[in-house]
Amino acid sequence: MSTQPFHDIKTERQDITKPLPRILILVPVMFCISCVAAITLNLLFFFKIKESETTKIEWQEIIEEETLRKSETEKLIELIKDEDRRAKDVYDWVEGSRQLQPLAVGVARSMGVKSSIEELSLVRDVENPHQIRIGLDFVNGGQKQLDSTLSAINELGYRAYSANQTSGQGGQVDYQATLIWQKISNNNNLSLNNNE
Amino acid sequence: MKLSNITNVLSFAAFRPDPDDSSCMWRKRFRNKQTLLLNFSKEVVSWRSVSKEGVLGEENSIAGSVKEVVQDMSEDWLDLTDGGWCAVSINHRFVISLETNLTRKNGASELIRTNPKAVLGSKSERGKRYALKHNDESNSSILLAVDEDYIKEIETLFKSSGLKIGRICCGIYGMLSESLDQISEAQKDYNENVSEPLGDVILITCCEGSVCILKSDQEKWIELRSRNSLYTQKDMEPLRKIIAPILESLGSNTQIVLSADGTVEGISQMLSELAPNVRINDMSDSYGLWNLLKNK
Protein backbone atom coordinates (compact mmCIF):
# COMPACT_ATOMS: atom_id res chain seq x y z
CA MET A 1 0.00 0.00 0.00
CA SER A 2 1.41 3.39 -0.98
CA THR A 3 2.19 5.92 1.71
CA GLN A 4 0.35 8.76 0.00
CA PRO A 5 -2.82 9.81 1.82
CA PHE A 6 -6.16 9.19 0.14
CA HIS A 7 -7.49 11.97 -2.07
CA ASP A 8 -9.95 14.35 -0.43
CA ILE A 9 -12.55 16.52 -2.14
CA LYS A 10 -14.38 17.93 0.85
CA THR A 11 -14.62 21.70 1.39
CA GLU A 12 -11.26 22.55 2.91
CA ARG A 13 -11.19 24.33 6.25
CA GLN A 14 -8.99 27.43 6.00
CA ASP A 15 -7.52 27.43 9.51
CA ILE A 16 -6.01 23.96 9.45
CA THR A 17 -2.52 24.01 10.91
CA LYS A 18 0.13 21.43 10.34
CA PRO A 19 1.29 19.41 13.34
CA LEU A 20 4.32 20.87 15.13
CA PRO A 21 7.71 19.18 14.48
CA ARG A 22 8.27 16.10 16.63
CA ILE A 23 11.41 17.56 18.17
CA LEU A 24 9.30 20.25 19.85
CA ILE A 25 7.53 17.55 21.83
CA LEU A 26 10.42 18.06 24.25
CA VAL A 27 8.72 21.30 25.37
CA PRO A 28 5.56 19.74 26.87
CA VAL A 29 7.58 16.72 28.02
CA MET A 30 9.97 18.98 29.91
CA PHE A 31 6.98 20.93 31.24
CA CYS A 32 5.39 17.73 32.54
CA ILE A 33 8.68 16.61 34.07
CA SER A 34 9.08 20.06 35.67
CA CYS A 35 5.55 19.90 37.09
CA VAL A 36 6.12 16.44 38.52
CA ALA A 37 9.50 17.49 39.91
CA ALA A 38 8.03 20.67 41.40
CA ILE A 39 5.21 18.75 43.08
CA THR A 40 7.64 16.10 44.33
CA LEU A 41 10.08 18.67 45.67
CA ASN A 42 7.28 20.68 47.27
CA LEU A 43 6.00 17.57 49.00
CA LEU A 44 9.54 16.68 50.03
CA PHE A 45 10.17 20.19 51.38
CA PHE A 46 6.77 20.20 53.10
CA PHE A 47 7.54 16.98 54.95
CA LYS A 48 11.08 18.13 55.71
CA ILE A 49 9.76 21.43 57.10
CA LYS A 50 7.24 19.52 59.22
CA GLU A 51 10.02 17.25 60.42
CA SER A 52 12.32 20.18 61.18
CA GLU A 53 9.54 21.98 63.04
CA THR A 54 8.97 18.90 65.16
CA THR A 55 12.70 18.60 65.77
CA LYS A 56 12.88 22.31 66.56
CA ILE A 57 10.12 21.98 69.16
CA GLU A 58 11.87 18.95 70.67
CA TRP A 59 15.15 20.83 70.81
CA GLN A 60 13.45 23.86 72.34
CA GLU A 61 12.02 21.62 75.03
CA ILE A 62 15.48 20.16 75.58
CA ILE A 63 16.95 23.68 75.71
CA GLU A 64 14.32 24.75 78.24
CA GLU A 65 15.07 21.66 80.35
CA GLU A 66 18.79 22.28 80.11
CA THR A 67 18.35 25.98 80.93
CA LEU A 68 16.31 25.02 83.98
CA ARG A 69 18.94 22.54 85.00
CA LYS A 70 21.65 25.14 84.40
CA SER A 71 19.90 27.72 86.59
CA GLU A 72 19.36 25.10 89.29
CA THR A 73 23.01 24.10 89.03
CA GLU A 74 24.06 27.77 89.16
CA LYS A 75 21.92 28.26 92.26
CA LEU A 76 23.55 25.19 93.75
CA ILE A 77 26.98 26.52 92.81
CA GLU A 78 26.08 29.87 94.40
CA LEU A 79 24.98 28.08 97.55
CA ILE A 80 28.19 26.05 97.55
CA LYS A 81 30.26 29.20 96.92
CA ASP A 82 28.39 31.01 99.68
CA GLU A 83 29.00 28.08 101.96
CA ASP A 84 32.63 28.04 100.91
CA ARG A 85 32.94 31.76 101.45
CA ARG A 86 31.39 31.46 104.88
CA ALA A 87 33.66 28.52 105.63
CA LYS A 88 36.64 30.56 104.55
CA ASP A 89 35.48 33.43 106.73
CA VAL A 90 35.18 31.05 109.64
CA TYR A 91 38.54 29.62 108.75
CA ASP A 92 40.08 33.09 108.49
CA TRP A 93 38.44 34.10 111.70
CA VAL A 94 39.69 30.94 113.37
CA GLU A 95 43.10 31.50 111.86
CA GLY A 96 43.10 35.12 112.94
CA SER A 97 41.48 34.89 116.28
CA ARG A 98 44.34 33.39 118.12
CA GLN A 99 44.32 33.67 121.86
CA LEU A 100 45.84 36.78 123.28
CA GLN A 101 47.06 35.09 126.44
CA PRO A 102 50.22 33.53 124.91
CA LEU A 103 51.06 36.94 123.43
CA ALA A 104 50.54 38.68 126.74
CA VAL A 105 52.55 35.98 128.52
CA GLY A 106 55.31 36.21 125.87
CA VAL A 107 55.55 40.00 126.29
CA ALA A 108 55.57 39.69 130.11
CA ARG A 109 58.25 37.02 130.11
CA SER A 110 60.42 39.00 127.75
CA MET A 111 60.72 41.74 130.28
CA GLY A 112 64.11 41.90 132.02
CA VAL A 113 64.66 41.95 135.72
CA LYS A 114 64.94 45.67 135.88
CA SER A 115 62.24 46.45 133.40
CA SER A 116 58.59 46.70 134.29
CA ILE A 117 55.47 47.07 132.28
CA GLU A 118 53.43 50.04 133.09
CA GLU A 119 50.71 49.45 130.59
CA LEU A 120 50.00 46.70 128.05
CA SER A 121 47.02 46.80 125.75
CA LEU A 122 46.12 44.20 123.16
CA VAL A 123 43.16 45.20 121.02
CA ARG A 124 41.78 42.89 118.29
CA ASP A 125 40.42 44.57 115.21
CA VAL A 126 36.81 43.57 114.75
CA GLU A 127 37.03 43.75 110.97
CA ASN A 128 40.36 41.98 110.76
CA PRO A 129 40.60 39.64 113.70
CA HIS A 130 44.10 38.53 112.75
CA GLN A 131 45.37 42.07 113.32
CA ILE A 132 46.07 43.01 116.88
CA ARG A 133 46.87 46.52 118.01
CA ILE A 134 49.49 46.39 120.67
CA GLY A 135 50.28 49.21 123.00
CA LEU A 136 53.24 48.62 125.35
CA ASP A 137 54.37 51.11 127.89
CA PHE A 138 57.38 50.06 129.99
CA VAL A 139 60.20 51.60 131.96
CA ASN A 140 63.89 50.68 132.12
CA GLY A 141 65.64 48.55 129.53
CA GLY A 142 65.20 50.93 126.64
CA GLN A 143 65.75 49.79 123.12
CA LYS A 144 67.38 46.55 124.19
CA GLN A 145 64.33 45.54 126.17
CA LEU A 146 62.07 46.51 123.25
CA ASP A 147 64.08 44.35 120.82
CA SER A 148 63.91 41.48 123.25
CA THR A 149 60.13 41.90 123.52
CA LEU A 150 59.71 42.16 119.75
CA SER A 151 61.86 39.11 119.30
CA ALA A 152 59.59 37.21 121.69
CA ILE A 153 56.58 38.42 119.76
CA ASN A 154 58.17 37.29 116.50
CA GLU A 155 58.81 33.88 117.96
CA LEU A 156 55.09 33.60 118.57
CA GLY A 157 54.47 34.16 114.87
CA TYR A 158 53.50 37.80 114.85
CA ARG A 159 55.11 40.56 112.85
CA ALA A 160 54.91 44.17 113.79
CA TYR A 161 53.81 46.78 111.26
CA SER A 162 53.16 50.47 111.49
CA ALA A 163 55.26 50.60 114.59
CA ASN A 164 55.39 53.80 116.53
CA GLN A 165 57.89 54.19 119.31
CA THR A 166 58.38 57.09 121.69
CA SER A 167 60.88 57.34 124.57
CA GLY A 168 60.05 59.41 127.58
CA GLN A 169 61.88 60.57 130.72
CA GLY A 170 63.17 58.04 133.20
CA GLY A 171 63.71 55.25 130.61
CA GLN A 172 60.03 55.07 129.72
CA VAL A 173 59.32 53.63 126.28
CA ASP A 174 55.91 53.80 124.63
CA TYR A 175 55.59 51.37 121.76
CA GLN A 176 52.56 50.96 119.54
CA ALA A 177 52.23 48.68 116.51
CA THR A 178 49.93 46.45 114.60
CA LEU A 179 50.70 42.76 114.94
CA ILE A 180 49.78 40.51 112.12
CA TRP A 181 49.81 36.78 112.41
CA GLN A 182 52.20 35.19 109.98
CA LYS A 183 51.78 31.62 108.95
CA ILE A 184 54.79 29.75 110.07
CA SER A 185 56.09 26.35 109.38
CA ASN A 186 54.45 23.26 110.83
CA ASN A 187 57.25 22.86 113.27
CA ASN A 188 56.63 26.36 114.56
CA ASN A 189 52.92 25.69 114.64
CA LEU A 190 53.61 22.63 116.62
CA SER A 191 55.82 24.56 118.93
CA LEU A 192 53.21 27.26 119.13
CA ASN A 193 50.60 24.66 119.86
CA ASN A 194 52.88 23.21 122.41
CA ASN A 195 53.24 26.60 123.93
CA GLU A 196 49.53 26.98 123.84
CA MET B 1 -0.88 33.83 21.15
CA LYS B 2 -4.14 32.28 22.28
CA LEU B 3 -4.51 30.26 25.45
CA SER B 4 -5.78 27.36 23.37
CA ASN B 5 -2.47 27.26 21.51
CA ILE B 6 -0.60 26.81 24.77
CA THR B 7 -3.02 24.17 26.05
CA ASN B 8 -2.73 22.35 22.73
CA VAL B 9 1.05 22.20 23.10
CA LEU B 10 0.90 21.07 26.71
CA SER B 11 -1.71 18.41 25.95
CA PHE B 12 0.34 17.21 22.92
CA ALA B 13 -2.64 17.96 20.65
CA ALA B 14 -0.49 20.37 18.62
CA PHE B 15 1.74 17.45 17.64
CA ARG B 16 -1.17 15.46 16.24
CA PRO B 17 -2.82 16.32 12.95
CA ASP B 18 -6.24 17.96 12.93
CA PRO B 19 -9.08 15.45 12.43
CA ASP B 20 -9.97 17.04 9.11
CA ASP B 21 -6.41 17.57 7.88
CA SER B 22 -6.61 15.79 4.53
CA SER B 23 -2.82 15.74 4.12
CA CYS B 24 -2.53 13.13 6.86
CA MET B 25 -3.50 9.50 6.78
CA TRP B 26 -6.71 8.47 8.51
CA ARG B 27 -5.05 6.12 11.01
CA LYS B 28 -2.66 8.87 12.10
CA ARG B 29 -5.45 11.38 12.56
CA PHE B 30 -7.59 9.08 14.69
CA ARG B 31 -5.16 7.00 16.70
CA ASN B 32 -7.01 5.29 19.57
CA LYS B 33 -10.34 6.73 18.47
CA GLN B 34 -13.44 5.16 17.05
CA THR B 35 -14.42 6.35 13.60
CA LEU B 36 -16.95 5.43 10.95
CA LEU B 37 -16.36 4.68 7.27
CA LEU B 38 -19.29 5.23 4.89
CA ASN B 39 -19.70 4.27 1.27
CA PHE B 40 -22.50 5.84 -0.78
CA SER B 41 -23.88 4.77 -4.11
CA LYS B 42 -27.03 5.98 -5.78
CA GLU B 43 -29.33 3.61 -3.92
CA VAL B 44 -27.28 1.91 -1.22
CA VAL B 45 -25.41 3.19 1.81
CA SER B 46 -22.94 0.82 3.48
CA TRP B 47 -20.74 1.44 6.51
CA ARG B 48 -18.15 -0.12 8.78
CA SER B 49 -16.86 1.18 12.06
CA VAL B 50 -13.19 1.33 13.01
CA SER B 51 -12.44 0.47 16.63
CA LYS B 52 -9.89 2.23 18.82
CA GLU B 53 -7.46 -0.57 18.04
CA GLY B 54 -7.93 0.06 14.30
CA VAL B 55 -9.99 -3.08 13.67
CA LEU B 56 -12.79 -2.90 11.13
CA GLY B 57 -16.28 -3.76 12.34
CA GLU B 58 -18.89 -5.69 10.43
CA GLU B 59 -20.18 -4.27 7.19
CA ASN B 60 -23.77 -3.06 7.18
CA SER B 61 -25.81 -1.58 4.39
CA ILE B 62 -29.22 -0.06 3.84
CA ALA B 63 -30.96 0.59 0.57
CA GLY B 64 -32.21 4.13 0.17
CA SER B 65 -31.17 7.60 -0.76
CA VAL B 66 -28.30 9.20 1.11
CA LYS B 67 -30.50 11.86 2.70
CA GLU B 68 -33.01 9.40 4.13
CA VAL B 69 -30.42 6.95 5.42
CA VAL B 70 -28.30 9.64 7.08
CA GLN B 71 -31.32 11.11 8.85
CA ASP B 72 -32.42 7.67 10.04
CA MET B 73 -29.03 6.31 11.02
CA SER B 74 -27.18 9.36 12.35
CA GLU B 75 -27.94 8.52 16.01
CA ASP B 76 -26.62 4.99 15.60
CA TRP B 77 -23.58 6.20 13.71
CA LEU B 78 -22.78 8.74 16.41
CA ASP B 79 -22.59 5.89 18.92
CA LEU B 80 -20.01 4.17 16.72
CA THR B 81 -17.62 7.16 16.75
CA ASP B 82 -15.62 9.27 19.14
CA GLY B 83 -16.75 12.79 18.35
CA GLY B 84 -18.80 11.87 15.30
CA TRP B 85 -15.87 11.72 12.87
CA CYS B 86 -16.43 9.74 9.68
CA ALA B 87 -14.96 9.26 6.22
CA VAL B 88 -17.34 9.29 3.29
CA SER B 89 -16.78 7.53 0.01
CA ILE B 90 -19.13 8.55 -2.79
CA ASN B 91 -19.72 6.49 -5.89
CA HIS B 92 -22.28 8.67 -7.53
CA ARG B 93 -22.32 11.85 -9.64
CA PHE B 94 -18.65 11.60 -10.60
CA VAL B 95 -16.72 11.36 -13.84
CA ILE B 96 -13.35 9.69 -14.23
CA SER B 97 -11.57 10.53 -17.47
CA LEU B 98 -8.21 10.06 -19.10
CA GLU B 99 -6.44 13.35 -19.89
CA THR B 100 -3.13 14.18 -21.49
CA ASN B 101 -0.60 16.95 -21.16
CA LEU B 102 -1.84 18.34 -17.85
CA THR B 103 0.61 20.43 -15.89
CA ARG B 104 2.84 18.52 -13.46
CA LYS B 105 4.24 21.43 -11.51
CA ASN B 106 5.10 20.86 -7.90
CA GLY B 107 2.01 21.05 -5.74
CA ALA B 108 -0.38 20.65 -8.68
CA SER B 109 -2.22 17.84 -6.86
CA GLU B 110 -2.87 20.19 -3.94
CA LEU B 111 -3.55 23.20 -6.13
CA ILE B 112 -6.27 21.42 -8.06
CA ARG B 113 -8.40 21.30 -4.93
CA THR B 114 -8.40 25.06 -4.41
CA ASN B 115 -7.78 26.41 -7.91
CA PRO B 116 -8.54 23.76 -10.54
CA LYS B 117 -8.33 26.27 -13.38
CA ALA B 118 -4.63 26.79 -12.66
CA VAL B 119 -4.01 23.08 -13.25
CA LEU B 120 -6.64 22.10 -15.82
CA GLY B 121 -6.88 25.33 -17.79
CA SER B 122 -9.80 25.29 -20.20
CA LYS B 123 -10.74 21.75 -19.15
CA SER B 124 -11.82 23.06 -15.79
CA GLU B 125 -15.56 23.43 -15.23
CA ARG B 126 -17.36 25.49 -12.64
CA GLY B 127 -19.13 23.56 -9.91
CA LYS B 128 -16.77 20.59 -9.93
CA ARG B 129 -14.26 19.23 -7.47
CA TYR B 130 -11.23 17.49 -8.95
CA ALA B 131 -8.53 14.98 -8.09
CA LEU B 132 -5.64 14.00 -10.29
CA LYS B 133 -3.46 10.92 -10.79
CA HIS B 134 -0.50 11.17 -13.15
CA ASN B 135 1.17 8.36 -15.03
CA ASP B 136 4.87 8.63 -14.15
CA GLU B 137 5.89 6.95 -17.41
CA SER B 138 3.81 8.97 -19.90
CA ASN B 139 2.00 12.29 -20.30
CA SER B 140 -1.41 10.88 -19.47
CA SER B 141 -3.35 11.51 -16.26
CA ILE B 142 -6.56 10.27 -14.72
CA LEU B 143 -8.91 13.03 -13.68
CA LEU B 144 -11.74 12.70 -11.20
CA ALA B 145 -14.53 15.28 -11.32
CA VAL B 146 -17.35 15.32 -8.76
CA ASP B 147 -20.33 17.70 -8.57
CA GLU B 148 -19.59 20.35 -5.97
CA ASP B 149 -23.28 20.68 -5.15
CA TYR B 150 -23.43 17.02 -4.26
CA ILE B 151 -20.44 17.37 -1.93
CA LYS B 152 -21.89 20.44 -0.26
CA GLU B 153 -25.24 18.70 0.08
CA ILE B 154 -23.54 15.79 1.88
CA GLU B 155 -21.58 18.16 4.10
CA THR B 156 -24.71 20.06 5.10
CA LEU B 157 -26.62 16.83 5.68
CA PHE B 158 -23.93 15.43 7.95
CA LYS B 159 -23.45 18.67 9.84
CA SER B 160 -27.16 18.92 10.58
CA SER B 161 -27.08 15.33 11.90
CA GLY B 162 -24.18 16.04 14.27
CA LEU B 163 -21.65 14.04 12.27
CA LYS B 164 -18.29 15.44 11.27
CA ILE B 165 -16.69 14.63 7.95
CA GLY B 166 -12.95 14.01 8.03
CA ARG B 167 -12.74 13.03 4.39
CA ILE B 168 -14.92 12.91 1.29
CA CYS B 169 -13.50 10.80 -1.45
CA CYS B 170 -14.59 8.85 -4.46
CA GLY B 171 -14.17 5.20 -3.47
CA ILE B 172 -13.73 3.79 -6.95
CA TYR B 173 -11.20 6.46 -7.86
CA GLY B 174 -9.24 5.71 -4.68
CA MET B 175 -9.22 2.00 -5.46
CA LEU B 176 -8.15 2.72 -9.04
CA SER B 177 -5.36 5.02 -7.87
CA GLU B 178 -4.05 2.50 -5.32
CA SER B 179 -4.22 -0.33 -7.89
CA LEU B 180 -2.22 1.75 -10.33
CA ASP B 181 0.45 2.36 -7.68
CA GLN B 182 0.65 -1.38 -7.02
CA ILE B 183 0.83 -2.20 -10.73
CA SER B 184 3.52 0.43 -11.23
CA GLU B 185 5.64 -1.09 -8.44
CA ALA B 186 5.07 -4.60 -9.84
CA GLN B 187 6.07 -3.43 -13.32
CA LYS B 188 9.29 -1.93 -11.99
CA ASP B 189 10.17 -5.20 -10.26
CA TYR B 190 9.25 -7.14 -13.39
CA ASN B 191 11.36 -4.92 -15.67
CA GLU B 192 14.37 -5.32 -13.36
CA ASN B 193 14.18 -9.11 -13.33
CA VAL B 194 12.71 -10.08 -16.72
CA SER B 195 13.88 -8.94 -20.14
CA GLU B 196 10.59 -9.68 -21.95
CA PRO B 197 7.93 -6.94 -22.02
CA LEU B 198 5.07 -7.27 -19.54
CA GLY B 199 2.33 -6.73 -22.10
CA ASP B 200 -1.07 -5.13 -21.81
CA VAL B 201 -2.75 -4.73 -18.46
CA ILE B 202 -6.46 -4.19 -18.07
CA LEU B 203 -7.37 -2.83 -14.70
CA ILE B 204 -10.98 -3.33 -13.72
CA THR B 205 -12.13 -1.54 -10.60
CA CYS B 206 -15.63 -2.04 -9.22
CA CYS B 207 -17.20 -0.38 -6.23
CA GLU B 208 -20.86 -0.21 -5.14
CA GLY B 209 -22.24 -0.62 -8.65
CA SER B 210 -19.71 1.71 -10.29
CA VAL B 211 -17.01 0.48 -12.59
CA CYS B 212 -13.82 1.89 -14.05
CA ILE B 213 -11.83 0.03 -16.68
CA LEU B 214 -8.36 1.20 -17.64
CA LYS B 215 -6.54 -0.35 -20.54
CA SER B 216 -2.79 0.11 -20.70
CA ASP B 217 -0.17 -0.88 -23.22
CA GLN B 218 3.02 -1.62 -21.36
CA GLU B 219 3.18 1.43 -19.06
CA LYS B 220 1.02 3.75 -21.14
CA TRP B 221 -2.63 4.30 -20.34
CA ILE B 222 -4.52 4.15 -23.60
CA GLU B 223 -8.22 3.83 -22.77
CA LEU B 224 -10.45 4.46 -19.77
CA ARG B 225 -14.14 3.73 -19.37
CA SER B 226 -16.03 4.73 -16.28
CA ARG B 227 -19.69 4.36 -15.32
CA ASN B 228 -21.37 5.05 -12.03
CA SER B 229 -24.40 3.20 -10.62
CA LEU B 230 -24.13 0.74 -13.48
CA TYR B 231 -24.91 -2.64 -11.93
CA THR B 232 -26.15 -4.30 -8.76
CA GLN B 233 -25.28 -7.60 -7.13
CA LYS B 234 -28.43 -9.10 -8.60
CA ASP B 235 -28.12 -7.55 -12.06
CA MET B 236 -24.58 -7.77 -13.39
CA GLU B 237 -25.56 -7.69 -17.03
CA PRO B 238 -24.76 -3.99 -17.61
CA LEU B 239 -21.28 -4.66 -16.31
CA ARG B 240 -20.86 -7.57 -18.66
CA LYS B 241 -21.94 -5.41 -21.58
CA ILE B 242 -19.31 -2.77 -20.89
CA ILE B 243 -16.46 -5.19 -20.13
CA ALA B 244 -17.07 -7.66 -22.96
CA PRO B 245 -16.01 -5.42 -25.91
CA ILE B 246 -12.73 -4.60 -24.22
CA LEU B 247 -11.90 -8.23 -23.54
CA GLU B 248 -12.70 -9.40 -27.07
CA SER B 249 -9.45 -8.50 -28.75
CA LEU B 250 -6.87 -9.30 -26.10
CA GLY B 251 -3.34 -10.39 -26.94
CA SER B 252 -1.72 -13.50 -25.50
CA ASN B 253 0.39 -11.60 -23.01
CA THR B 254 -2.46 -9.53 -21.63
CA GLN B 255 -3.44 -9.80 -17.99
CA ILE B 256 -6.43 -8.53 -16.09
CA VAL B 257 -6.05 -6.92 -12.69
CA LEU B 258 -9.25 -6.87 -10.69
CA SER B 259 -9.95 -4.69 -7.68
CA ALA B 260 -13.52 -4.87 -6.49
CA ASP B 261 -15.68 -4.63 -3.36
CA GLY B 262 -18.16 -7.24 -2.03
CA THR B 263 -19.41 -8.32 -5.43
CA VAL B 264 -15.98 -9.64 -6.37
CA GLU B 265 -16.98 -13.29 -6.69
CA GLY B 266 -19.52 -12.60 -9.38
CA ILE B 267 -17.19 -10.31 -11.31
CA SER B 268 -14.29 -12.73 -11.18
CA GLN B 269 -16.52 -15.49 -12.50
CA MET B 270 -17.78 -13.21 -15.26
CA LEU B 271 -14.24 -12.31 -16.30
CA SER B 272 -13.28 -15.98 -16.42
CA GLU B 273 -16.18 -16.59 -18.74
CA LEU B 274 -15.42 -13.62 -20.98
CA ALA B 275 -11.68 -14.23 -21.21
CA PRO B 276 -10.95 -17.82 -20.22
CA ASN B 277 -7.34 -17.75 -21.42
CA VAL B 278 -6.34 -14.53 -19.76
CA ARG B 279 -4.59 -14.40 -16.44
CA ILE B 280 -6.62 -12.60 -13.77
CA ASN B 281 -4.85 -11.03 -10.81
CA ASP B 282 -7.33 -10.37 -8.06
CA MET B 283 -6.08 -7.86 -5.51
CA SER B 284 -9.48 -7.11 -3.96
CA ASP B 285 -8.78 -8.55 -0.52
CA SER B 286 -5.60 -6.64 0.23
CA TYR B 287 -6.58 -3.34 -1.26
CA GLY B 288 -10.35 -3.23 -0.76
CA LEU B 289 -12.10 0.05 -0.20
CA TRP B 290 -12.51 -0.33 3.56
CA ASN B 291 -8.84 -1.08 4.14
CA LEU B 292 -7.86 1.87 2.01
CA LEU B 293 -10.23 4.20 3.85
CA LYS B 294 -9.03 2.94 7.23
CA ASN B 295 -5.30 3.00 6.54
CA LYS B 296 -4.90 5.94 4.18
Interface residues (C-beta under 8 A of the other chain):
Chain A: M1 S2 T3 Q4 P5 F6 H7 D8 I9 K10 T11 E12 R13 I16 T17 K18 P19 L20 R22 L24 I25 V27 P28 F31 C32
Chain B: V9 L10 S11 F12 A14 F15 R16 P17 D18 D20 D21 S22 S23 C24 M25 W26 R113 T114 R129 Y130 A131 L144 V146 I151 K152 E155 I165 R167 I168 C169 C170 Y173 G174 S177 E178 D181 Q182 S286 Y287 N291 L292 L293 N295 K296
